[in-house]
């Protein structure tokens, strides 16, 4: 995702801390990760679920992208688990 700047919601920072996900890891996913799902109708800005491998660890980042300014707003970040995600962490398992 091409971002002019990256901002973190309070929720994102709390959840990142609880999940031992760092700001640097999130920024690496935003810069180099792959978009695995897009949510173009999200408000106030369209958002995406991104996947990146950071030091061998899969990280999911959900971020909204303000198209006019290019700013990205991190909503949450976490390490996906095989219990909830198919191999490769790109598709959520169905129950």
N, C-alpha and C positions, 0 to 999 in steps of 0.2 A: 504494500500500500504506500502510495506516495504522499507523505505528510510534511507540511511546512513546519509543524510543531506537534508535540504530543503532550496532552494534558491527561491527568488521572483523576477520576472521581474519587470521592472519599470512600465510597463502597469498594471500588477497585483496590485502593491502597490497603484497606482493612483486610479484604479477602486475600490479596497477595501476601500480606504479612502472615496470615493464618496458614497459608499454603506454601510458605517458603519459596515464593516466586519473586525475583528481584526486578527492579526497574530496568536494569541492564538486559535481563532476559526478555522482558516484554518489548523493549526497544529493538532487540535483535530479531524477534519474531515479526514485528511490524516492518522492519527494513528488508528482511530476507525471507520471511515465511511465505507460505502459500495460502491463498484464500480458498477455503473448503466449503463455505456457504455464504451466500449474500442475502441480505434482508433489505431490499431497496425501498420498501414501504415503511420502515421504521421511522419514528419521529423523535426528535426534531430533525435528525439526519439519518440517511441510510447507513446501515452497519454491516459488518462482516465478521465471520468467524475465521480466524487465521490459525494455521498450524506451523510450528517451526520446531526444529530440533536444536537444542542448545546444550552443548557438551554432552550429547547423547541422550538428553532428556526431552521428551515431547512436551511442548507447551501450547495450550490453546489461549488465544487472546480474542476477546470480543471488543471491537472498537467501532465507533461511529465516525464518519468522515464528512466534514463540512466542505462541500464542493467549492464554494466561492472562495474561502480563505485557504483551504487545503489543510486545516487543522484536523487532528485526530483526537478523539476522546475515548480513552480506555474505560470500558464499562466493567470488565472483569477479566481475570486471567487465572488459569489453573493447569495442573498436570492431568491430562485425560487418563482414565484407567481402562484396562482391557475388559473390566466388568461391564462398562457402559458403552464402549466403542469397539467397532470392528478392527481387525488388524490394520495397522497403518494410521489409525486414529482420525480418519476422514469421514467415517459414516457411523452415526449413532446406531447401536443395536436396537432392534425392535423387540418389544416384549410380547 
